[in-house]
Amino acid sequence: MTTISDNLQQVNERLARACALAGRDAQAVTLLAVSKTFGPEAVQQALAAGQHAFGENYIQEGVEKILALRETRPGAAIEWHCIGPIQSNKTRLVAAHFDWVQSVDRVRIAQRLSEQRPTGMAPLQVCLQVNVDGGPTKSGVAPADLTALAEAVAPLPGLRLRGLMCIPEPAAEFEAQRAVFLQARALFDGLNARGFGLDTLSMGMSDDLEAAVAAGSTMVRVGRAVFGSRAAPPEPSTPAAT
Ligand SMILES: *Cc1c(COP(=O)(O)O)cnc(C)c1O
């Protein structure tokens, strides 16, 4: 049976190989382990194997895990990233508990997160989610509206704008994957040419991290390849049966 520790080692080897192929430093890409739907024990196993950054999609579930880890591993240096859709009524929880939010795609949500970030905590580190391939049902700001959103978010005092995040439609071929990631890279470079000073381009998951690294990703978000396959995710709008 493979363990989370084995899986992490394999994913880190994939990352190192992808960086080498792209002529990039292996330190240039951070691994975010996406622990959604897995319990606190899975996070503890990954932590014991040297993984320190974790991504959560569902706010309530994520906060419960953050609190559980704070109990069982007090003082552990864990960085928690919110990577899922955020409704207005969840911004306070996110602002109070997460270190990063990668799924900001509206000014109003950013304003609430900034206002609700508790004083005494470091600013919330933020990526703007961009709908790079125009998928109709997905979250993310349209590329045409990205600069205006960045201009509105950058000055908010409770936030620090760090970069972009994208989730393209799955594609089977490496070249097709890379082509979409390169579009995100161009948007990232365009914002930096305007002086935004972004350092984080969050793209690439279990099935396409090599293509993302080839296109300049600085953070890959990997779930299944680290923790194993997931049960179907809960519908955000429907309370889970208990
Ligand atoms: C679930 C999820 C991931 C991880 O996907 P895998 O295919 O399991 O690696 C990454 N990013 C986001 C936003 C996700 O929702």
The ligand as an SDF file (V2000), in Angstrom:
LIG
                    3D

 15 15  0  0  0  0  0  0  0  0999 V2000
   -9.4010   19.7930   -5.9720 C   0  0  0  0  0  0  0  0  0  0  0  0
   -8.5790   20.9350   -6.4370 C   0  0  0  0  0  0  0  0  0  0  0  0
   -7.2300   20.7710   -6.7380 C   0  0  0  0  0  0  0  0  0  0  0  0
   -6.5290   19.4270   -6.7140 C   0  0  0  0  0  0  0  0  0  0  0  0
   -6.9670   18.6270   -7.7470 O   0  0  0  0  0  0  0  0  0  0  0  0
   -6.3330   17.1670   -7.9990 P   0  0  0  0  0  0  0  0  0  0  0  0
   -6.7830   16.8450   -9.3540 O   0  0  0  0  0  0  0  0  0  0  0  0
   -6.8850   16.2930   -6.9360 O   0  0  0  0  0  0  0  0  0  0  0  0
   -4.8600   17.3080   -7.8870 O   0  0  0  0  0  0  0  0  0  0  0  0
   -6.5180   21.8950   -7.1020 C   0  0  0  0  0  0  0  0  0  0  0  0
   -7.0890   23.1180   -7.1670 N   0  0  0  0  0  0  0  0  0  0  0  0
   -8.3860   23.3140   -6.8860 C   0  0  0  0  0  0  0  0  0  0  0  0
   -8.9580   24.6820   -6.9650 C   0  0  0  0  0  0  0  0  0  0  0  0
   -9.1720   22.2300   -6.5300 C   0  0  0  0  0  0  0  0  0  0  0  0
  -10.4730   22.4230   -6.2810 O   0  0  0  0  0  0  0  0  0  0  0  0
  1  2  1  0
  2  3  1  0
  2 14  2  0
  3  4  1  0
  3 10  2  0
  4  5  1  0
  5  6  1  0
  6  7  2  0
  6  8  1  0
  6  9  1  0
 10 11  1  0
 11 12  2  0
 12 13  1  0
 12 14  1  0
 14 15  1  0
M  END
$$$$
